[in-house]
Amino acid sequence: EEGLPAAAPERSWLRRHSRAVSIVFFVAVTAALVVGLYDKRDEFAESLGAAPAGVLAGAVALQIVWLIARSEAWYVCVDAAGGRTGRRPLYRAAAIGYLGNLLNSSFGLAVRIAELRRTQPDDAPKAGALVAAELPIVVIEIALAAICSFTLVAPLGIPWWTPLIALAIGAGFVAGLGRLANRRREGFWKGIAVMRRLGHRNRIIALTIFAVSAQVARNWLVLNGIGVDASVLDSVALLVAAAAIGLLPVGPSLGVTSSILILGSKGVAAVAAAGAMLTATGAVGALCFAAWPLLDRLRRMRGIQAS
């Protein structure tokens, strides 16, 4: 890709066959979930039907709030990197790209970048800088996950001092990225320019915290709407686990897998249904967010034809 660091090492066997590995992993995880939930299929179906329409609508709305906040954070990063696209084209690209997140976050990022470069080739930074522009958001999300990782101590039985190590690593990532932004200013590294100025950095932190809070609220709403006795800390733990498991190619089964792993002790069928609802409402929210760029494009096409 244009703008990416040169002299990349030869790809490993895993990278060359990543698509096949992803499909096999997804099928294996999905099959394991089907087998594990088969005896509880009646409870699972009953839990799916227990969520009121208002809860589902609220979950979709909170997903859209997250998408808007995440898109604005990306806009701040791209703008600091020298982009002149404006919000409208960038939001259109983000809306289409976040549909790809339903399969994999890396795929969604690739779609966002490709769409922005296709529609704004002269005003968007190069592909490498756009890849780097995602780093500040991801690093801050990692730092927040490290801060909240104490919520995983009880569900996973990890040592109490593990979150302290995670917190130190997260703080090191943020500090290291800030220093790197000040030392490297050209090419690929233009994407992290947002970390150089205090005002830009604070905006990214605030937007990321707001976006994460919306996701925590969505988890809590769906879990309790289905009948799972979940606290805010349980909702935070579920979000942290989903972020970690999402690095694996689990695809649409991410919500169910994360819910069972973290909250399975509260009733496997109910928490699996909650995970499925989180995935479904997330997909609906992404489709709603992606609908306006398509309508906007149709409106512009009609305007061109009319003129």
C-alpha positions in Angstrom: 0.0 0.0 0.0 1.1 3.5 -0.8 2.7 5.2 2.2 3.3 2.0 4.2 6.8 1.4 5.6 9.1 -0.4 3.0 11.1 -3.5 3.2 8.4 -5.6 5.0 9.5 -9.1 5.8 8.3 -12.1 3.8 4.9 -13.2 5.0 4.6 -16.3 7.1 2.6 -19.4 6.3 -0.2 -18.1 8.7 -0.4 -14.8 6.9 -0.4 -16.3 3.5 -3.3 -18.6 4.5 -5.1 -16.2 6.9 -8.4 -16.4 5.0 -8.6 -20.2 5.3 -7.4 -20.2 8.9 -10.1 -17.6 9.7 -12.8 -19.7 8.1 -11.8 -22.8 9.9 -11.5 -21.1 13.2 -14.9 -19.4 12.8 -16.5 -22.7 11.8 -14.9 -24.5 14.8 -16.1 -21.9 17.3 -19.6 -21.8 15.9 -19.8 -25.6 15.9 -18.7 -25.7 19.6 -21.3 -23.1 20.5 -24.1 -25.1 18.7 -23.1 -28.3 20.4 -22.8 -26.6 23.8 -26.2 -24.9 23.5 -28.1 -27.7 21.9 -29.5 -29.1 25.1 -30.5 -25.6 26.2 -32.1 -24.6 22.9 -35.5 -24.1 24.5 -34.2 -21.8 27.2 -32.1 -20.0 24.6 -35.1 -19.4 22.4 -37.2 -18.3 25.4 -34.5 -15.8 26.4 -34.3 -14.4 22.9 -38.0 -13.6 23.0 -37.9 -12.1 26.5 -36.3 -8.7 25.5 -38.9 -5.9 25.1 -38.9 -4.0 21.9 -37.9 -0.8 23.8 -34.7 -2.5 25.0 -33.8 -3.6 21.5 -34.4 -0.1 20.1 -32.3 1.3 22.9 -29.5 -1.1 22.1 -29.6 -0.1 18.4 -29.6 3.6 19.3 -26.6 3.2 21.6 -24.7 1.3 18.8 -25.4 4.3 16.5 -24.1 6.6 19.2 -20.9 4.5 19.4 -20.5 4.6 15.6 -20.8 8.4 15.5 -18.4 8.9 18.4 -15.9 6.5 16.8 -16.2 8.2 13.4 -15.6 11.6 15.0 -12.5 10.3 16.7 -11.3 9.0 13.4 -12.0 12.3 11.8 -9.9 14.1 14.4 -7.0 11.8 13.7 -7.3 12.1 9.9 -7.6 15.9 10.2 -4.5 16.1 12.3 -2.6 13.9 9.8 -3.2 16.5 7.1 -6.5 15.3 5.6 -8.8 17.8 4.0 -11.8 15.5 3.4 -14.2 17.2 5.7 -16.6 15.3 7.9 -19.2 14.3 5.4 -17.0 12.2 3.1 -15.2 10.7 6.0 -18.4 9.8 7.8 -19.7 8.1 4.6 -16.5 6.0 4.4 -16.7 5.2 8.1 -20.3 4.1 7.8 -19.6 1.7 5.0 -16.4 0.4 6.7 -18.1 -0.3 10.0 -20.3 -2.8 8.2 -17.1 -4.8 7.7 -16.5 -4.8 11.4 -19.3 -7.4 11.7 -16.8 -9.8 10.2 -13.5 -8.5 11.5 -12.2 -5.1 12.8 -9.2 -5.3 10.5 -11.4 -5.9 7.5 -13.6 -3.0 8.5 -10.6 -0.7 8.7 -9.5 -1.8 5.3 -12.9 -1.0 3.8 -13.0 2.4 5.5 -9.6 3.3 4.1 -10.3 2.0 0.6 -13.6 3.9 0.5 -12.1 7.2 1.7 -9.2 6.9 -0.8 -11.6 6.1 -3.6 -13.9 9.0 -3.0 -11.4 11.6 -1.8 -8.1 10.7 -3.5 -6.7 14.2 -3.5 -7.8 15.3 0.0 -7.3 12.1 2.0 -3.9 11.2 3.4 -2.1 8.2 1.9 -3.1 4.7 2.8 -0.3 4.2 5.2 -1.1 7.4 7.1 -4.7 6.3 7.3 -3.7 3.0 8.8 -1.6 4.9 11.4 -4.5 7.3 12.1 -6.3 4.3 13.7 -3.4 3.7 16.2 -4.2 6.5 18.6 -7.8 5.4 19.0 -6.8 1.7 19.4 -4.0 2.6 21.9 -6.4 4.6 24.1 -8.9 1.8 23.9 -6.2 -0.6 25.1 -5.4 1.7 27.9 -9.1 1.9 28.9 -9.4 -1.9 28.7 -6.3 -2.2 31.0 -7.8 0.2 33.5 -11.0 -1.9 33.5 -9.3 -5.3 33.4 -9.8 -5.7 37.2 -13.4 -6.6 36.3 -12.0 -9.9 34.8 -10.4 -11.0 38.1 -13.5 -12.7 39.4 -15.0 -14.1 36.2 -11.8 -15.6 34.9 -10.0 -16.3 38.2 -6.9 -14.4 37.2 -4.4 -13.1 39.8 -5.3 -9.7 41.4 -2.1 -8.2 40.3 -2.6 -9.0 36.6 -4.7 -5.8 36.0 -1.8 -3.7 37.5 0.6 -5.1 34.9 -2.0 -4.5 32.1 -2.4 -0.9 33.4 1.3 -0.3 33.3 1.5 -1.7 29.7 -1.5 0.5 28.6 0.1 3.6 30.1 3.4 2.7 28.4 1.6 2.4 25.0 0.1 5.8 25.3 3.3 7.5 26.5 5.3 5.6 23.8 3.0 6.7 21.0 3.2 10.3 22.1 7.0 10.2 22.0 6.9 8.5 18.7 4.6 11.1 17.2 7.1 13.9 18.2 10.0 12.1 16.6 8.5 10.7 13.4 6.6 13.2 11.3 6.6 12.0 7.7 5.1 9.3 5.6 3.3 6.5 7.6 3.9 8.3 10.9 1.9 11.4 9.9 -1.1 9.3 10.9 -0.3 9.6 14.6 0.2 13.4 14.5 -2.9 13.8 16.7 -0.8 12.7 19.7 1.5 15.8 19.4 -0.9 18.4 20.5 -2.6 18.4 23.9 -5.9 19.6 22.6 -6.2 17.0 19.9 -5.1 14.3 22.3 -7.7 15.3 24.9 -10.4 15.2 22.2 -9.5 11.7 21.2 -9.4 10.5 24.8 -12.8 12.2 25.6 -14.4 10.7 22.4 -13.0 7.3 23.1 -14.3 7.3 26.7 -17.7 8.4 25.5 -17.8 5.7 22.9 -16.8 3.0 25.4 -19.4 4.3 27.9 -22.1 3.9 25.2 -21.0 0.3 24.6 -21.0 -0.5 28.4 -24.5 1.0 28.6 -25.6 -1.1 25.7 -24.3 -4.3 27.3 -26.0 -3.5 30.6 -29.3 -2.7 28.8 -29.4 -5.9 26.8 -28.2 -8.2 29.6 -30.8 -6.9 32.1 -33.5 -6.6 29.4 -33.2 -10.4 28.7 -33.2 -11.2 32.4 -29.6 -11.6 33.3 -28.7 -10.1 36.7 -25.7 -8.1 35.5 -24.0 -5.1 37.1 -22.2 -2.3 35.4 -18.9 -4.1 36.2 -20.2 -7.2 34.5 -21.0 -5.1 31.4 -17.5 -3.6 31.5 -15.9 -7.1 31.8 -18.0 -8.3 28.8 -16.7 -5.3 26.7 -13.1 -6.0 27.7 -13.4 -9.7 26.9 -15.1 -8.9 23.6 -12.3 -6.6 22.6 -9.7 -9.3 23.5 -11.5 -12.2 21.8 -12.3 -10.0 18.8 -8.6 -10.2 17.9 -9.4 -13.8 16.9 -11.3 -14.7 13.7 -14.6 -15.6 15.5 -16.8 -13.4 13.3 -20.4 -12.9 14.2 -20.1 -15.5 17.0 -18.1 -12.9 19.1 -21.0 -11.7 21.2 -22.2 -15.2 22.2 -18.6 -16.4 22.8 -17.7 -13.5 25.0 -21.0 -13.6 27.0 -20.6 -17.3 27.8 -16.9 -16.9 28.8 -17.5 -14.0 31.2 -21.1 -14.4 32.4 -21.8 -18.1 31.9 -22.2 -18.7 35.6 -25.4 -16.5 35.5 -27.1 -19.0 33.1 -25.5 -20.1 29.9 -28.7 -20.0 27.8 -29.7 -16.5 29.0 -26.2 -14.9 28.5 -25.8 -16.6 25.1 -29.1 -15.1 24.1 -27.9 -11.7 25.3 -24.7 -12.1 23.3 -26.8 -13.0 20.2 -28.9 -9.9 20.8 -25.9 -7.7 21.2 -24.6 -9.0 17.8 -28.0 -8.6 16.1 -28.6 -5.1 17.4 -25.0 -4.1 16.6 -25.6 -5.2 13.0 -28.9 -3.3 12.8 -27.2 -0.2 14.2 -24.4 -0.5 11.6 -26.9 -0.9 8.8 -28.9 2.1 10.0 -25.6 4.2 10.1 -24.7 3.0 6.6 -28.1 3.8 5.2 -27.6 7.5 5.2 -24.5 7.5 2.9 -26.4 5.4 0.4 -29.4 7.8 0.6 -27.0 10.8 0.4 -25.4 9.3 -2.7 -28.8 8.8 -4.4 -29.7 12.3 -3.6 -26.5 13.7 -5.1 -27.0 11.5 -8.2 -30.6 12.8 -8.7 -29.3 16.4 -8.3 -26.7 15.8 -11.0 -29.3 14.3 -13.3 -31.7 17.2 -12.7 -29.0 19.8 -13.5 
